[in-house]
Amino acid sequence: MSDDAIARALERATLLAARGPQRGGNPRVGCVLLDDTGQEIGAGWHRGAGTAHAEAAALAASDPARVAGSTAVITLEPCHHTGRTPPCSRALLAAGVRRVIYAAGDPDPRAAGGRAWLAAQGVDVSTAREAGVVPEIVGLAAELTRSWSAAVRRRRPWVLGKTATSLDGRVAAADGTSMWITGAAARAHGHTVRADVDAIVVGTGTLLADDPALTARGADGTPVVDQPLRVVLGRRAVPEAAAVRQGPGPWLHLATQDIAAALDHLWERGARRVLIEGGPTVLGAALRAGLVDELHSYLAPVLLGAGQPAVPDLGIGTLRDGLRWQRTETYHLGEDILITARRLEGAH
Ligand SMILES: NC(=O)c1ccc[n+]([C@@H]2O[C@H](COP(=O)([O-])OP(=O)(O)OC[C@H]3O[C@@H](n4cnc5c(N)ncnc54)[C@H](OP(=O)(O)O)[C@@H]3O)[C@@H](O)[C@H]2O)c1
């Protein structure tokens, strides 16, 4: 089979994997089965915790008679772990798959070992790089599991920090009003991000100022079915009439200012992706503690001149010490712009 067929299969597996949710305990994974000539036999992806893994989905979508002797091209190393579904390593072997090529290793010590076990059973196993796939294509596949892999390796959730600011970096006007700085398109985008995380965190300051419901809503304004956990952080009480107390979906008050402990608690509850929506005090504390992995900065073409800045003093006295981020995407959302950025590996 040509290197080109493998590379194309990995690209397709990546596109399929991206259809899966980022939230939940499991990574986004895609799998494409190829016959000896590089023709696709079947494909599948993981649709979220409790559903079939990508390999099982691809096997189920294939003609069993053609699977014997086939090659599986997968975005992640096959798991070798019995959770809510049986191990993919055994399923691939039982179906007669003869060769396995995967893009990224499994960082979860409970699930890893698929490569070694399959190789010990005589299956030809390699990474996509070892199989000659160019780094750009391997990188796109590995990108799918970046946040999940980092969370699993560090045993704490991947943290996104969100700000919606004026062009001069204010999240609220002098009188504290902040709804709405950005327009409808940016806010709708914000809801898609909410729907793709396990938990949304705000401080008591934001709760008391804005009374946000913190629900994730679809394009038509109705709440999505799987709501993230809504979390209020801080020692002050959550008023009885607060919107966050209303449904849909669960909510939680963590009466602490210890963000690391709060993230540990959320990890134990199964959260792998957490969105800190503010306000500036809580986001600043998370940044100072080096706990923010990704920033989503919505910028609206309005000037306020006064009002709260997006983050408070971070103790940076000179430009050289500024926290530099790697820009990942730029989106035009109506009149507004969204810049997403990632913390540079090993930085701050
Ligand atoms: N445009 C935007 O993107 C955006 C987003 C959110 C908020 N806002 C605006 O921001 C303003 C509220 O700002 P804020 O900074 O007061 O809100 P905040 O960060 O949501 O809340 C601050 C409060 O959280 C508690 N807290 C929890 N963890 C803490 C920690 N590690 N360190 C310090 N305090 C901690 C403290 O209250 P306790 O005494 O209760 O512990 C603190 O006073 C409002 O005007 C709101 O509209 C704007």
The ligand as a MOL file (V3000), in Angstrom:
LIG
                    3D

  0  0  0     0  0            999 V3000
M  V30 BEGIN CTAB
M  V30 COUNTS 48 52 0 0 0
M  V30 BEGIN ATOM
M  V30 1 N -16.6570 41.0860 29.3840 0
M  V30 2 C -16.3010 39.9670 29.9640 0
M  V30 3 O -15.6850 39.0890 29.3650 0
M  V30 4 C -16.6310 39.7490 31.4110 0
M  V30 5 C -16.6670 38.4570 31.9170 0
M  V30 6 C -16.9370 38.2730 33.2650 0
M  V30 7 C -17.1500 39.3840 34.0790 0
M  V30 8 N -17.1400 40.6270 33.5460 0 CHG=1
M  V30 9 C -17.3440 41.7950 34.4020 0
M  V30 10 O -16.3860 41.7610 35.4410 0
M  V30 11 C -16.9200 42.4170 36.5810 0
M  V30 12 C -16.7030 41.5370 37.7940 0
M  V30 13 O -15.3170 41.4450 38.0070 0
M  V30 14 P -14.6650 40.6620 39.2250 0
M  V30 15 O -13.1920 40.6470 38.9820 0
M  V30 16 O -15.1870 41.1950 40.4910 0 CHG=-1
M  V30 17 O -15.3420 39.2410 39.0390 0
M  V30 18 P -14.9090 37.7530 39.3640 0
M  V30 19 O -13.5000 37.4880 39.0090 0
M  V30 20 O -15.9770 36.9350 38.7270 0
M  V30 21 O -15.1330 37.6360 40.9240 0
M  V30 22 C -14.1900 38.0670 41.8460 0
M  V30 23 C -14.5130 37.4410 43.1860 0
M  V30 24 O -14.3530 36.0370 43.1000 0
M  V30 25 C -13.9200 35.5210 44.3530 0
M  V30 26 N -12.7090 34.7580 44.0870 0
M  V30 27 C -12.6960 33.4640 43.7200 0
M  V30 28 N -11.4630 33.0180 43.5090 0
M  V30 29 C -10.6420 34.0440 43.7610 0
M  V30 30 C -9.2380 34.1920 43.7210 0
M  V30 31 N -8.4180 33.1650 43.4090 0
M  V30 32 N -8.7090 35.3920 44.0110 0
M  V30 33 C -9.5100 36.4200 44.3310 0
M  V30 34 N -10.8560 36.3340 44.3930 0
M  V30 35 C -11.4250 35.1590 44.1030 0
M  V30 36 C -13.7250 36.7220 45.2510 0
M  V30 37 O -14.9370 36.8900 45.9830 0
M  V30 38 P -15.2620 36.1890 47.3870 0
M  V30 39 O -15.0300 37.2370 48.4030 0
M  V30 40 O -16.7020 35.8150 47.2670 0
M  V30 41 O -14.3870 35.0040 47.5750 0
M  V30 42 C -13.6020 37.8770 44.2890 0
M  V30 43 O -14.0120 39.1040 44.8250 0
M  V30 44 C -18.3760 42.6880 36.2840 0
M  V30 45 O -18.5350 44.0360 35.9320 0
M  V30 46 C -18.6650 41.7980 35.0940 0
M  V30 47 O -19.6850 42.3410 34.2880 0
M  V30 48 C -16.8890 40.8210 32.2390 0
M  V30 END ATOM
M  V30 BEGIN BOND
M  V30 1 1 1 2
M  V30 2 2 2 3
M  V30 3 1 2 4
M  V30 4 1 4 5
M  V30 5 2 4 48
M  V30 6 2 5 6
M  V30 7 1 6 7
M  V30 8 2 7 8
M  V30 9 1 8 9
M  V30 10 1 8 48
M  V30 11 1 9 10
M  V30 12 1 9 46
M  V30 13 1 10 11
M  V30 14 1 11 12
M  V30 15 1 11 44
M  V30 16 1 12 13
M  V30 17 1 13 14
M  V30 18 2 14 15
M  V30 19 1 14 16
M  V30 20 1 14 17
M  V30 21 1 17 18
M  V30 22 2 18 19
M  V30 23 1 18 20
M  V30 24 1 18 21
M  V30 25 1 21 22
M  V30 26 1 22 23
M  V30 27 1 23 24
M  V30 28 1 23 42
M  V30 29 1 24 25
M  V30 30 1 25 26
M  V30 31 1 25 36
M  V30 32 1 26 27
M  V30 33 1 26 35
M  V30 34 2 27 28
M  V30 35 1 28 29
M  V30 36 1 29 30
M  V30 37 2 29 35
M  V30 38 1 30 31
M  V30 39 2 30 32
M  V30 40 1 32 33
M  V30 41 2 33 34
M  V30 42 1 34 35
M  V30 43 1 36 37
M  V30 44 1 36 42
M  V30 45 1 37 38
M  V30 46 2 38 39
M  V30 47 1 38 40
M  V30 48 1 38 41
M  V30 49 1 42 43
M  V30 50 1 44 45
M  V30 51 1 44 46
M  V30 52 1 46 47
M  V30 END BOND
M  V30 END CTAB
M  END
